[in-house]
Amino acid sequence: MDTLLLAFELRDAVSPDSLILPNDNRYESARRVWNGMTDKRPAAIVRVNNIEDIRSSINVARRHESIVAVRGGGHSLPGLSTCDGGVMIDLSNLDDIAIDPASATSTVSGGTLLGGLDKAGIAYGLVVPAGVVSHTGAAGLTLGGGMGWLSRRFGLTIDHLLKVELVTADGEAIEASAENEPELFWGLRGGGGNFGIATKFHFRMRELGAVTTGTWEYDLSQSCNALGQLADYARSAPRELTTAFNVTQKTLSVSAFHSGAAGRGMTLVSPFGSLAGTGAGTCGPSDFVAFQSRSDEHARWGRRYYAKGGYLSELSSEVIDCMTAAAVIAEP
């Protein structure tokens, strides 16, 4: 691939100032993505301003047989938001959000971050169930499924997807929904392939209700008893209640989240503050947008992230013992 010719063609094809090349003083910051373990250098970055920029970038890249990476929020854990030697199409300028409270739907552009969607919807008491870090891109999270504090109550983000507008690999702008291009719509909702560049998402929204949250810390020595009780509570917990915990070298942190009827929140959330004695923490009514962004600093840009995951049918005593032992071993 002739990168110089690629750059010349892109300069003629896209909006003024949207093309960022390695000699541009914007390049170093523009090429960065969330995961600090990813350090790639695209031959060109196109910070698109409209659909035509996307179509033109794809067409030029295809003619030069160049790899294309798409950056929505830049949060791809394995670094798929960028590439070495190819074209990064950056959607961050496409961040429009429109809420229709009458139909409880929203239209979200491909560069939108979750924090923006949360703030726009909560003004009407509406939400799209999504992730737990507000600087995550809505596009990548949705196409990956989308899980968060509201998933037990409402399901995944992708369960609320009504329609997607996208540009295909041949530069065609199309819409996919259950009625139009249903097979493509199925693929976008979990098919696992690269089906195009999603430029706009149409979501069904849900009424949030009142939010009650609690967060506590227990000493690591209490973790086995505390997690045993947490598992017992979780077996009978209603769908509007979600819990999470984190075992570190010194502490067990437990969080509980309830949304819905205001009168039920404290009754359902407060027991998680006394799982093994009394945990140090707080419990009470909470601002949804603030709670959604509470992990932003911990999951900040530039840190080196690596993760593995799995699924358990239950939080058994054997699993609890294994996690606690691993935390003790990891202590420096």
N, C-alpha and C positions, 0 to 999 in steps of 0.2 A: 504494500500500500504506500502510495506517495503522500505523506502527511502534509507536505507543502501545498500540493494541488488540492487536497481535501480542505485545507484551511481557506484557500482562495475561493473555492466553490461555496463553502459555507458562508463566507463573508458576503457573497453576492446574493445568497438565498434567504438569509434570515434578517430579522429586524435590526436596525442600527443599535450598537452597544450590547447586543445579546451574546455575541461571540466572545469567548474568553480563551486566549491562547497562552502557551507557556511563557511567553515574553511579556504578558500583561501583568500589571501590578496587582490585579485582582485574583490572579491564578492560584496562588498558594492558599488563600482562604477559601476560594471557590471549590478547590479539589478536595478539601477536608470533609470527612463524614464522621458520624457520631462515634463509631468504634475506633479507638486509637490504635488498635492492632492493624487496621487497614491503611496502607500508605501507597496509594496508586496514583499514576500520572497519566490522565487521558491526553490524547493528542489535541483534543478540542473540547471545550465545555460550551454548551449553548443554553443560556439561561432564558428560556423561551418566554415570550409575552402573549402568545396566542396559538391557536390551533395550526395556523399556517406555518409558524416557525417549527412546530413539531413535524408536520408533514414534509416540509422542505429538508429538515435535518435527517429524517429517515431516508428520504429519497437519495440525498447526497451520500450518506453512509452506505446505502445499499449498492450504489454504483461503484464505490471504492472497496466493497467487501470488508467494511470496517465493523468491528464489534460495537454494539450500542448498549450503554447502561442507562438506566432511568433513575433519577433521584427525585423522590417525593419529599419526605422529611429527612432522608439520609440515615435512617436508623437500622438498616439491614444489618443484622448481627454478623453474617459472614462477609459483609462488604460488597454486596451485589449492587449497591447504589452507584458504584464507580467502576472503572476499568483501567488497565494499562494500555496505552497506545490507541485507544478507540475514541468514540464520541460519547461524552456524558450529556444526556438531555436532562437539564435541571428544571423542575416544575415549580420551584419555590415562589416565583412571581404569580403563579396561578392559585390564589388563595381566597377566592370569593366564596361566601356562604350566604344562602338564601333560605329563610325559614318560612313555611306556610302554616301558621297555627291552625287555620281552619281545617286543613286536611291532615295535620300532624305529620308533615313531610319536610324534608330538607334537601337542598341541592348543594353539593360541596365540590369545589374544584380540586384538581389532583395534587396541588402543593399545600393544601390546608393542613394545619397541625391540630391535634386533638383539643388542645386548650382553647383554640378559637371556636371549634365546634361546640364544646361544652358551654362556653360563655354565651354564644349566640342562642343556643337552645334553651338554656335555663331561664332566660328572660321571659319565656312563655311557659315555664314549668315542664319543658320537654327535653328528652335526651335521646341520643343514639347510644346504645350500649357499646362501650369501646374500652380502650386500654387504661393504664394506670400512671402513665408518664405523659405530661401535657405537651412536651416538645416532640412527641412521636408523630410521624406523618399519618394522616388518615388513610391515604391510599394503600400504602404497604401493609398497614395493620388490617385493613378490611380484606384485601386479597389474600392475606395469610390466615383469615378466620376472625381474629379480633376477640380477645377475652379480657374481662376486667371485673370490677366490683359488682356489676349488674348482670353478669352472665347467668348466675343461678336463677335469677328472677325472670329475665327476658330472653336469654339465649345469646348467641354470638353476634358480633357486629354484622357478619355476612348474612345472617338470618334476616336482617332488616334491609338488605339491599334490594331495591326495586328495579333499578335500571343503571347501566353503565354506558357512558359515552367514551369511545376510544378511537385511537388511530392504529390501524393494522400495519403489519410489516411492509405492505405494498403501498402505504401512504394514504389509504382510504379511511375517511372518518365515518364511523357507523355507530349505531346504538344497539345494545344487547339487553334483552329483558326476557321474561317468561313468554311473552307474546311475539317478540321480534328477535330472531337469531337465538332461539332457546338453547341450542347445543353449545354455542359460544358462551352464553350466560351461565350454563352449567359448568363449563370449563373455568370460567373466571371465578367461580365460587368454590374452588378447591381442586380443579383439574391438575394443578401442579406445573403447567407449562407457561411459556411466554406467549400470550395471545395478542399482545398489542400494548400500547401505552394508554392507560386509563386516564382520561382528562377530566371527567366529571362523574360524580356518584350521586344517585338519588336514593334517599333513605326514608323508610317509615320510622317515625319517632314514637316514644312512649312517655306517658305521664310519670314523673319521678315520685312525687309525693314528698313527705318529710324525710329528712336524713338524720339518723342517729349513729354515731360512731364511738368507738372506744379503742384505746391503745395502751397496752401495759407491758411491763418488763418483769420477768422473774429471774431469780438466780439460776444458773445452769444446774445446780444441785436439785432444783425443784422440777426440772424439765420433764422427767419421766412421769411423775404424778400429774403435772399440769397437762401434758399432752394426752395422757390417758383420759382425763376428764373432758378435754376438748373433743376427743374422738367420740365420746359418749354423747355429748351435746349435739355434735354434728349429725349423728345418725337420725335424729328426730327434728333437726332444724327446718323451719319453713323456708320456702324458696326465696323469700325476700331478704334472708339473712345470709351474709357471706363472711367467712373467717379466713385469716391468713396467719402464718407464723414464720419465724425465722430463728434458727438456732445458730448462735455464734460461739466463739471460744469462751465467753463469760456469761452470756445471758440468753434467755428465751424471750423473744418479743412476740406478742400476740395482738392482732387487730381484729375488730369485728365491725361490720357495716350493715346497717338496716335501712331500707327505703320503703316508703309506702305510708300506711296509716300511722299518724303521729303517736297515738296512744300505745302502740305496741313496741316502739323502738327501745325504750329504756328497759322494759321487761325482758326483751330478748338479748340485748347487748350486754347489760351489766354483769351477768353471771361469768363472763369471760375474764372479769377482773378479780375473781376469787377461785381460780382453778386449783391452786395449791397454796393455801394461805391467802394473803392479799397481795396482788401485784401492784407495782408502782406505776400509776398512769392516770388517765382521765377518761371520762365517759359523758356524753351528752349530745344535744342537738349540734349539727355540723353544717357548714357551708359546703355544698357539693363541689363547686369549682376549686375551692381551697384544698379539700381532701384529695381531689384528683391530681393536684400538683404537688402533693407532699413528698413524693419520691423524686422530684425533678433534680434536686441537687445530688442525691445519692447516685442517680443514673445520668450524671452530667456528661456533656460532650468531652471527648478526648481521653477518657479513661480506657483501659485495655479490658475488653469484655470477652469472656468465653463462657459458654453454658452448655450443660447437658440436661435432659429432662426425661421424665417417664410418667407412667400412670399407675396408680395403685387403686385396688378395689376398696381398701380400707386402711386406716391408720392403725396398724396392728402393734402390739407390744414389741414384736421383733423389729419392726421398722423404727419405732421410737428409740429402742436401745441402740440400734445401729447408728442413727443420726447423732444421738448424744455422745456415743463413743467416738465417732469421727470428729466431733467438735473438740473433745478433750485432746485427742491425738494432734489436732491441728494447732493447739495452743503453743505459741513460741516459748 
